[in-house]
Amino acid sequence: MLQVKSVSRSFGDHRVLQDISFDVRPGRMTGFVGANGSGKTTTMRIILGVLAAHGGAVTWRDTPVTQPVRQRFGYMPEERGLYPKMKIAEQITWFARLHGLDQATARRNTDRLLAQLDLTERANEALENLSLGNQQRVQIAAALVHEPEMLILDEPFSGLDPIAVEVVLAVLREHAAAGVPVLFSSHQLELVERLCDDLVILSGGNIAAAGGRDELRGRFGTERFELVVDTDAGWLRDQPDVRIVDIDGPRAVFELSSTAGPQADQEVLRAAMQRGQVRTFAPVIPSLSEIFKEAV
């Protein structure tokens, strides 16, 4: 497990990170989200030793993260760090060799990843001849080729079309299923919601929220329900302890007041059933976008 413990960082008088702490657990995908300038990339660079923390520590399996440990990590930066005129298979193999793999293993891993990422036919092309989306796939392959024990990916889905996103998702899920902890940032919250097991929300250099996806849904979700009936649901406006959020004919979304009793939702359901057929009655699960807005 990777642990970030009370890490702080400043640039001049500007405090970028303020005693942030979170865990990235084995076999789990941890989404790292926040507005531009919230400190996500700075945090990743500190984990990787590109920047030094001004306070706190980063540990891997309960020991400090040193350079030999970082050699076993896979990192994909937001800015492309590849060689435009180098052939992609040659380039990925070269990155594997830098991580200590022998030539045969490096080449075997390269061929496997090119096949998984639908790049085999482009193996002998120069990177600069590929589309931006395919260049992004090559960058992901370079981060994975040495079979890392930990993955840190900064905006891995940037520039990918929907089909390419699914291809990359399958590869990342395979690594997570093998027990690799994965930390990834993205501004595409719908993708984070689909992919992550855990979530860390950063705001102004502070942790605004952190925890399992379902845990955060429970923590930030309100007592909000959806009701769909056969007739007009306007009668809900006169129901005690009910605040209408949205209503459109037979469909209504409502919240219960903080003073409502523990059976208030059942009382609403009984009232609806007395008036006719109830098609839907269920709690509304908040989306990641709603959790993000509330947290920050």
C-alpha positions, 0 to 999 in steps of 0.5 A: 500500500502507498501512503501519503502522510501529512504531506505539505509543499510550498512554492515561495509564499504560496502553500500548494499542499497543506498536510494532505493524507490518503492511501492507495490500496493494493488491487484498487483504482483510486481516482484523484480529482480536483480543479486545476491548480488544486495540487494533484500533479504536485502530489504525484511528483512528490510521490515520484521524487520529482519534487521534495515535500516540505513536510510529511512523508510518502511510504510504500509498504510501510517503508520510505519511498526511495529511488530503488522503490520508485524504479518499480513504479509506473508513471505516466505524466500529463505532458508527453515524455516520449521521443517523436522520431523513435519507432514506438516498439523500439521506444517502449522496449528501451523504456523497459530496459531502463527499468532493468528488464533483459532484452527478451522480456522487454520485447515480449512485454512490448509486443503484449502491450501493443496487442492489448492497446491495438497498436501492433500494426503501428509498431514500426512507425515513428511516434510523430506519425501517430494521432494524439490518441494513439500517442497517448496509448504509447505513453500508457504502454511505456508506463506499464512495460516493466510490470510495475508494482504501483501505477501513477497516471496523470490524465491517462484518458486525455485525447482518447476517443470512446473506443480507445477509452474502453481499450485502456480501461480494460488494460488498467483493470487487468493490472488492478485485478492482479493486485497493483495499486493504481492512482490516476487523475482525470477531469472526466468525472464520469470515467472516474465514477465508472473506474474508481474503487476509492476517491480522493478529492483535493481542493485548494491543497487540502483533502476535501473528501477521501474514501470508498466510492460507495462510502462517499455516496452515503456520506454526501448523499441527502435524503433524496428520493425519486417517486413515479406514479400513474397520475400527477404527483403534485399532491407531494407539495402538501405532504409533511416533511417533504421538500420538492426538488423537481417535479414533472407530472407523474415523476417527482424528486424530493428530500425529507426535512431534517426533522422528519421521523425515521419512517417518513419515507415509508409514510410518503410511499403509503400516501402514494399507494393510496392514490394509485399505482406506484411505478418507482420509489427509490433513494437517489444515489448522488453522482460523482459530479454532485459529490465533487461539487458538495465536497469542494 
